[in-house]
Amino acid sequence: MWLSSHPNNGMGFSTSAAAAVMLIAFLIAASVIFPTVFATGSDTGDAFAAQADQTRDQANTAINVTSAEQDPYETDSEDDENGDLTVTVTNDGTNSLDVSTTDLLIDGVFIPHEDLETTVIADDGEDERPDSTLWSPGTVLEFDVDGDQIDAAVTDDETDPDDIADVKIVTETAITESAAIEQLESDVEGD
């Protein structure tokens, strides 16, 4: 009976200290976990927003290769050489596209931008902008590739220039369009 009436029989110092240590440990753990969970949730939200933007941009991007014409190859030299290639592409979408992030592939081989010339053409060919980096909806982008660049990038000693078959255009939004290359006939008799 003496124990039940003693003033120290309830929660003692060791129990209070243990509770305080547990509370401090919980607060420290929470201070580490909550910011991590918040940052992860925020990053996930940002990723979903970026994915939605990309999907919207892809849905609003449409291109059409209107022509891919290659000049006749030259047979008067020791080796056959490719003629110059001109590819015209119309921006049929609602997004303006960046010329520098629109790529040209010839038979699956990437042609670097420094190896080709690009011109944006508007108003049915009346307004040519060779230095433009913006490809607006309704305008045409024209790629001009020198035959020597095609020889260096695509063909080798065993490849006949007639074997070059197609071009592919890839936009910044990963929309692609392909077309067969039309080999133009020589205007000079005897070629």
Number of C-alpha atoms within 10 A of each C-alpha: 5 6 9 9 9 9 8 10 10 11 8 10 10 9 11 11 11 11 12 12 12 12 12 12 12 11 12 11 11 12 11 10 11 11 11 12 11 11 11 12 12 12 12 12 12 12 12 12 12 12 12 12 12 14 12 13 19 17 14 14 21 19 21 17 21 13 17 23 18 23 17 21 20 16 11 9 7 7 10 16 20 25 22 17 24 20 22 20 20 22 20 17 18 14 19 17 19 14 20 14 13 18 18 23 16 20 17 12 14 15 17 12 16 7 13 16 14 22 19 24 23 18 10 10 10 8 11 16 15 13 11 15 15 15 23 21 18 18 20 25 27 22 20 19 21 18 20 15 18 23 17 10 15 19 19 11 8 6 12 14 21 15 9 19 14 15 22 20 22 16 20 16 19 14 15 18 15 18 16 16 20 18 18 14 11 12 8 6 5 5 11
